[in-house]
């Protein structure tokens, strides 16, 4: 098998049980295409006690992504966490030269 030419991070924000099925399927599709893929599940959704990420959690996320040095970051976004996804996108773009794509059931052009 030839060496992967593309490194991709799939970022699932506030996963809840089966909400990350699409990202898991996408990961398998990419792996079959010989794409170096890493999935990060950032925080778990809780209906009663959903909290914003702490500064330390953000730092750990940025550090993890930076260590991987991906060519592409794909973020799974729901409308209720769009502001968090926006903050992550802005900060990552300031720290790294990387393409970022949002996806999910609530994303509009």
Rosetta silent file (secondary structure, phi, psi, omega in degrees, C-alpha in Angstrom):
SEQUENCE: XXXXXXXXXXXXXXXXXXXXXXXXXXXXXXXXXXXXXXXXXXXXXXXXXXXXXXXXXXXXXXXXXXXXXXXXXXXXXXXXXXXXXXXXXXXXXXXXXXXXXXXXXXXXX
SCORE:     score description
SCORE:     0.000 S_00000001
   1 L     0.000  135.894 -178.541    0.000    0.000    0.000 S_00000001
   2 L   -77.661  158.806 -178.917    1.352    3.410   -0.902 S_00000001
   3 L   -66.079  135.602  177.638    1.975    6.133    1.666 S_00000001
   4 L   -58.553  138.396  179.739   -1.040    8.408    2.330 S_00000001
   5 L   -95.984  -11.256 -174.635   -0.785   11.761    0.559 S_00000001
   6 L  -134.051  134.876  175.247   -3.369   13.522    2.714 S_00000001
   7 E  -111.293  125.795 -176.815   -3.752   13.866    6.493 S_00000001
   8 E  -126.741  136.522  169.943   -7.257   14.608    7.727 S_00000001
   9 E  -109.760  127.385  174.046   -8.629   15.269   11.219 S_00000001
  10 E  -102.088  119.753 -175.966  -12.343   14.670   11.714 S_00000001
  11 E  -111.290  116.440  177.836  -13.568   16.666   14.714 S_00000001
  12 E  -103.223  117.868 -178.933  -16.859   15.709   16.331 S_00000001
  13 E   -95.472  131.365  176.236  -18.133   18.351   18.761 S_00000001
  14 E    50.572   58.381  178.829  -20.412   17.348   21.637 S_00000001
  15 E   -66.920  146.240  177.299  -21.062   13.799   20.480 S_00000001
  16 L  -140.354  115.186  179.684  -24.110   12.041   21.853 S_00000001
  17 L    42.658  -99.011 -172.016  -24.605    8.303   21.454 S_00000001
  18 L  -101.905   10.818 -177.539  -25.233    7.880   17.740 S_00000001
  19 L   -70.222  -17.757 -178.121  -24.821   11.475   16.551 S_00000001
  20 L   -98.853   18.208  179.466  -21.311   10.766   15.352 S_00000001
  21 H   -59.503  -45.868 -177.396  -22.292    7.910   13.020 S_00000001
  22 H   -60.755  -42.341 -179.186  -21.690   10.000    9.895 S_00000001
  23 H   -67.373  -35.404  176.899  -18.210   11.016   11.006 S_00000001
  24 H   -67.233  -39.480  177.348  -17.359    7.385   11.795 S_00000001
  25 H   -66.923  -42.733  179.198  -18.585    6.317    8.356 S_00000001
  26 H   -60.558  -39.607  178.402  -16.646    9.133    6.694 S_00000001
  27 H   -59.795  -44.043 -179.616  -13.508    8.001    8.520 S_00000001
  28 H   -66.144  -39.172  177.684  -13.870    4.487    7.095 S_00000001
  29 H   -61.981  -45.459  179.805  -14.449    5.817    3.573 S_00000001
  30 H   -64.095  -42.012  179.406  -11.314    7.963    3.812 S_00000001
  31 H   -61.674  -38.660  177.824   -9.230    5.081    5.177 S_00000001
  32 H   -65.293  -23.973  177.842  -10.297    2.909    2.249 S_00000001
  33 L   -92.638   12.984  178.492   -9.006    5.682   -0.028 S_00000001
  34 L    63.466   38.603  175.175   -5.635    5.549    1.798 S_00000001
  35 L   -99.096  129.599  177.800   -6.150    8.871    3.588 S_00000001
  36 E   -71.305  107.860 -170.648   -4.366    9.226    6.934 S_00000001
  37 E  -121.224  132.580  174.024   -7.372    9.933    9.161 S_00000001
  38 E  -124.968  135.192  176.914   -7.654   10.793   12.844 S_00000001
  39 E  -110.560  132.771  176.848  -10.974   11.333   14.619 S_00000001
  40 E  -119.039  126.017  175.841  -11.248   13.521   17.702 S_00000001
  41 E  -102.596  107.913 -173.675  -14.395   13.469   19.842 S_00000001
  42 E  -103.346  103.924  179.422  -14.412   16.799   21.686 S_00000001
  43 E    71.817  151.297  179.186  -16.778   16.803   24.647 S_00000001
  44 E  -109.438  135.470  179.948  -19.896   14.722   25.172 S_00000001
  45 L   -71.857  134.400  175.489  -23.355   16.186   24.789 S_00000001
  46 L  -135.976  117.759 -176.054  -25.477   16.228   27.939 S_00000001
  47 L   -56.680  -39.152 -174.037  -29.009   17.598   27.758 S_00000001
  48 L   -90.886  -25.672 -174.774  -29.048   18.697   31.389 S_00000001
  49 L  -139.920   49.689  175.591  -25.489   19.866   31.959 S_00000001
  50 L   -72.068  128.200 -178.887  -23.877   20.912   28.706 S_00000001
  51 L  -122.052  150.960  173.945  -20.953   23.191   29.448 S_00000001
  52 L   -66.196  151.786  176.986  -18.757   25.382   27.302 S_00000001
  53 L   -63.159  144.022  175.914  -15.232   24.073   26.816 S_00000001
  54 L   -79.889  166.287  177.016  -12.740   25.247   29.390 S_00000001
  55 H   -58.131  -41.700 -179.790   -9.552   27.057   28.418 S_00000001
  56 H   -63.400  -41.216  179.114   -7.620   23.864   29.235 S_00000001
  57 H   -64.290  -42.460  175.515   -9.905   21.775   26.985 S_00000001
  58 H   -59.621  -46.466 -179.188   -9.389   24.206   24.102 S_00000001
  59 H   -60.156  -42.132  177.875   -5.616   24.100   24.658 S_00000001
  60 H   -63.451  -40.214  178.077   -5.624   20.281   24.636 S_00000001
  61 H   -63.157  -50.027 -179.153   -7.645   20.275   21.418 S_00000001
  62 H   -61.883  -39.731  178.928   -5.332   22.753   19.682 S_00000001
  63 H   -63.605  -43.550  179.921   -2.274   20.854   20.881 S_00000001
  64 H   -61.962  -45.831 -179.768   -3.654   17.544   19.599 S_00000001
  65 H   -65.774  -41.381 -179.777   -4.456   18.973   16.177 S_00000001
  66 H   -61.785  -40.513  179.239   -1.086   20.728   15.992 S_00000001
  67 H   -63.962  -35.127 -179.155    0.792   17.481   16.742 S_00000001
  68 H   -73.720  -33.021 -178.040   -1.034   15.703   13.914 S_00000001
  69 L    54.434   57.581 -178.005   -0.292   18.510   11.421 S_00000001
  70 L   -75.539  159.223  173.603   -3.263   17.681    9.148 S_00000001
  71 L   -83.912  -25.309 -174.575   -3.825   19.066    5.673 S_00000001
  72 E  -144.517  135.143  174.650   -7.554   19.273    6.325 S_00000001
  73 E  -115.949  121.215  177.849   -9.736   19.680    9.422 S_00000001
  74 E  -108.631  123.778 -176.980  -13.386   18.610    9.087 S_00000001
  75 E  -113.281  123.964  175.327  -15.683   19.786   11.879 S_00000001
  76 E   -83.903  120.674 -170.401  -19.091   18.220   12.501 S_00000001
  77 L  -125.579  137.369  168.869  -21.376   21.071   13.590 S_00000001
  78 L  -110.060  155.683 -175.797  -24.878   21.377   15.011 S_00000001
  79 H   -59.431  -33.412 -177.534  -26.633   24.741   15.146 S_00000001
  80 H   -71.027  -15.877 -179.998  -26.525   24.838   18.951 S_00000001
  81 H  -119.906   18.378 -178.454  -22.722   24.679   18.956 S_00000001
  82 H   -60.195  -36.337  179.636  -21.976   26.810   15.904 S_00000001
  83 H   -65.477  -36.594  177.795  -20.378   29.518   18.076 S_00000001
  84 H   -67.909  -43.805  177.897  -17.984   26.961   19.580 S_00000001
  85 H   -61.315  -38.636  179.013  -17.110   25.657   16.105 S_00000001
  86 H   -63.730  -45.069  179.274  -16.519   29.246   14.986 S_00000001
  87 H   -62.144  -43.673  178.414  -14.138   29.909   17.892 S_00000001
  88 H   -61.831  -44.534 -179.583  -12.226   26.692   17.177 S_00000001
  89 H   -61.059  -48.120 -179.192  -12.016   27.580   13.473 S_00000001
  90 H   -60.327  -47.041 -177.267  -10.738   31.107   14.110 S_00000001
  91 H   -66.331  -44.479  179.222   -8.113   29.953   16.601 S_00000001
  92 H   -61.516  -42.889  179.646   -6.877   27.045   14.463 S_00000001
  93 H   -63.064  -31.203  177.234   -6.597   29.339   11.424 S_00000001
  94 H   -72.574  -30.087 -174.561   -4.482   31.739   13.505 S_00000001
  95 H   -93.972  -27.297 -172.951   -2.176   28.931   14.630 S_00000001
  96 L  -139.111  152.104  172.718   -1.919   26.791   11.484 S_00000001
  97 L   -91.980   94.187 -171.474   -2.057   27.031    7.720 S_00000001
  98 L  -145.926  147.216  173.620   -4.860   24.515    7.248 S_00000001
  99 E   -86.416  138.277 -179.457   -8.066   24.078    5.295 S_00000001
 100 E  -127.774  132.484  179.804  -11.170   23.736    7.470 S_00000001
 101 E  -124.148  132.861  172.771  -14.527   22.369    6.366 S_00000001
 102 E   -97.719  145.549  174.563  -17.749   22.397    8.355 S_00000001
 103 E  -149.872  164.548  179.296  -20.386   19.752    7.842 S_00000001
 104 L   144.414  170.678 -175.767  -23.517   18.485    9.487 S_00000001
 105 L   -67.375  -15.791 -174.702  -27.260   18.464    9.208 S_00000001
 106 L  -113.710   11.931 -176.945  -27.645   22.139   10.096 S_00000001
 107 L   -85.874  129.238  178.264  -24.977   23.740    7.911 S_00000001
 108 L  -117.756  150.735  179.908  -26.216   26.271    5.371 S_00000001
 109 L   -66.475    0.000    0.000  -24.176   27.973    2.625 S_00000001
